Amino acid sequence: MRKAMERFKVRMKKIKEDIFVIAEAVKHQDTPFYIKVIALVVVAYAFSPIDLIPDFIPVLGYLDDLILVPLGIALLLKLLPNHVIQESRETVAANGKVKKKNWLAGAVILLLWAAVIYWVVGLLVQNS
């Protein structure tokens, strides 16, 4: 049981690092536009306090975090060019971004989610 928990912790650290690598890859000039869009959605969802399935729902609340985010990361790591991934990993390692908390980024993500919700509600109200 203890080894399984250690492997889980290592895997979670790797996922956290990969999120920062993807966020850095979005800025790279060789990253295609469609990958940037997918990456922005995955990174925003990973850092967002708002989930598709709320965390207070037993078991299902955490399954979206345990399945959707790693799947999005895996997809992006397959789609991104290797040199972009490598350069992004080097930049993240050099900056030590993985360990920092970024409150400004959190506020921006909350504002983006609020704008999307406002837009969707506006569309729904307009169509009814």
N, C-alpha and C positions, 0 to 999 in steps of 0.2 A: 504494500500500500504506500509506503514511504517513497519508494522509487518511482511509482506512478505519479505521485504528487510532485516530485522533483522534475520529472519529465514534463509534466503539465506546466510548471512554472517556467521552465526553459522555453517551451513552445510559446507561451504567452509573451515572454520577453522578445522572442523573435518576431512575433506578429506585431508587437508595438514598434519595434525597429523598422519592420517592413512598411508600416503605415507612414513613418517619417520618410523612408526612402521613396515611396510613391509620391508623397507630397513634394519632395524635392524634384522628382522626375517630371512632374507637371510643369515646372519652370524651365526644363531643358528645351532647347530649340529643336532638337531632333525628335521630340515626342510628337506623334501625329495628333491632330486636333480631336479625333473621335476618342482616342485613348485619354486625352486630357479631360474630356467630359466624363467618361466613365470613372477616371481616377478622382475627380472632384466629388462625384456622388459617393464613392466608396469612402474617401477620407472624411467628408462631411458627416456621413452616417456613423463612421467609427468614432468620431469625436463628439457627436451630437448627444445631448442628454435625452433626445426624443427618439423613441424606437417605434418600429412598425407594430410590434406586440409589446405592450407595457410590461415592465419588469415585475409588477405586483401580481401578474397572473402566474400561478405556480407552474414551474417547469417551462412552459412555453415562453414565458417572459424573457428567459435567458437564452433560449435556443436560437433566437434570431441573431443575438450577439455571437454565439458560439459557432453558428453555421454561415450566416450571410457575410459577415466581415472577413473571415478566413477565405471563403470562396471568392469574394471580390478581389482580395489581395492575390490569391493564386492566379486568377484570371489575368489580372494586370501584369503580374510578373512574367506570365507567358507571352503577353502581347507587346510588352515594352522591349525595345532593342537592347541587346546585352550591354553595349557600351554605355547606354543611358543608365541602366541599373548600376553598373560598376561605378560610374562617376557620381551617381546619387549616393551610393553607399559610402564612398570616400568623403563626400561633403558632409553627410550626416555624422560620420565618425569624427571628422575634424571639428565640427561645430559643437558636438555634444548635445545635440537637440533632443535626443531621446529622454534625457533626464530632466529637462526644463518643463515647467508648466507655463502655458501661454494663455493668459486670461483674455487678451485681446482677440486671439483666434477663437476662443470659446464664445465671446460676445458676437463676433462676426457670424459664426455658424448659427447662433440663436437667431440673429436678425435675418439670415438667409432663410431659415426654416419658417420664421414668422411671415416673411414675404411670400413664400410658396403657399403657405396655408391661406393667407389673405387672397392670393390670386385664385386658388382653387375654390374657395368659398365664393368669391366674386363670380366665377364662372357658373357655379351651381345656382346662385341666386338669379343670375341673368337668364339662365336657361329655364327656370321654373316659372 
